[in-house]
Amino acid sequence: MLRWVALVLLVLLAALQFKLWNGHGGMREVEALRRAVSRQQEENDRLRERNQALAADVEDLKHGEQAVEARARAELGLIKPGEVFYQVVEPPSTTSAPPADDGTH
């Protein structure tokens, strides 16, 4: 009789352990959810920093004439009346190829 009770308890313990590790809400699922939460927090932090930078840009553009002017110059290439615009164009890089062998040597 004691053997049967021990066997039933052992089977019950094994079933509970299986459910703990593999069942719905088990340790594997909890760990996967922790990783997902961690990834989402990193993404949220990155987006929060981006939003702060964009908010600072908006604030500069609303209240700062210099910011508008700097952006117009950099992105649109605008100049003030009386200014002269110079564009420096780099020559294309020439890679020296070895002389062709014409077979005369």
C-alpha positions in Angstrom: 0.0 0.0 0.0 2.8 2.4 0.9 4.5 1.6 -2.5 1.3 2.6 -4.3 1.0 5.9 -2.5 4.7 6.7 -3.2 4.3 5.8 -6.8 1.1 8.0 -7.1 3.0 10.8 -5.4 6.0 10.4 -7.7 3.8 10.4 -10.8 1.9 13.5 -9.6 5.2 15.2 -8.9 6.5 14.4 -12.4 3.2 15.7 -13.9 3.5 18.9 -12.0 7.1 19.4 -12.9 6.3 18.8 -16.6 3.5 21.4 -16.4 5.8 23.8 -14.6 8.5 23.6 -17.3 6.5 23.0 -20.5 2.9 23.9 -19.8 1.0 27.1 -20.5 2.6 29.8 -18.3 5.5 27.6 -17.7 9.1 28.6 -17.2 9.9 28.5 -21.0 7.0 30.8 -21.7 8.0 33.1 -18.8 11.6 33.4 -20.1 10.4 34.1 -23.6 8.1 36.8 -22.3 11.0 38.3 -20.3 13.1 38.5 -23.4 10.3 40.1 -25.4 9.8 42.7 -22.6 13.5 43.5 -22.6 13.5 44.0 -26.4 10.5 46.2 -26.2 12.0 48.3 -23.4 15.1 48.8 -25.5 13.0 49.8 -28.5 11.0 52.2 -26.3 14.2 53.8 -25.0 15.5 54.3 -28.5 12.2 55.8 -29.7 12.0 58.0 -26.6 15.4 59.5 -27.4 14.4 60.0 -31.0 11.2 61.8 -29.9 13.2 64.0 -27.6 15.6 65.0 -30.4 12.7 65.7 -32.7 10.9 67.8 -30.1 14.1 69.8 -29.6 14.2 70.3 -33.4 10.6 71.5 -33.5 11.2 73.8 -30.6 14.3 75.3 -32.3 12.4 75.8 -35.6 9.4 77.4 -33.8 11.5 79.9 -31.8 14.8 80.2 -33.4 15.3 82.1 -36.7 18.9 80.8 -36.8 17.7 77.2 -36.8 15.4 77.8 -39.7 18.2 79.6 -41.6 20.7 76.9 -40.9 18.3 74.2 -42.1 17.4 76.1 -45.3 21.1 76.6 -46.1 22.1 73.0 -45.4 19.1 71.1 -46.9 17.9 73.5 -49.6 21.2 75.2 -50.5 19.6 78.7 -50.1 21.7 81.8 -49.8 21.1 85.4 -48.7 20.8 88.2 -51.2 24.3 89.5 -52.0 26.0 86.2 -51.0 28.0 84.2 -53.6 27.6 80.4 -53.6 30.7 78.4 -54.4 30.4 74.7 -54.9 33.6 72.7 -54.8 33.5 69.5 -56.9 36.1 66.9 -56.3 37.6 65.4 -59.4 36.7 61.7 -59.9 39.4 59.5 -58.4 41.6 58.0 -61.1 43.1 54.6 -60.3 46.2 54.0 -62.2 45.9 50.8 -64.1 49.1 49.0 -65.0 50.2 49.6 -68.6 48.8 47.2 -71.1 51.2 44.5 -72.4 51.3 44.9 -76.1 53.7 42.0 -76.6 56.6 44.1 -77.9 59.0 43.2 -75.0 
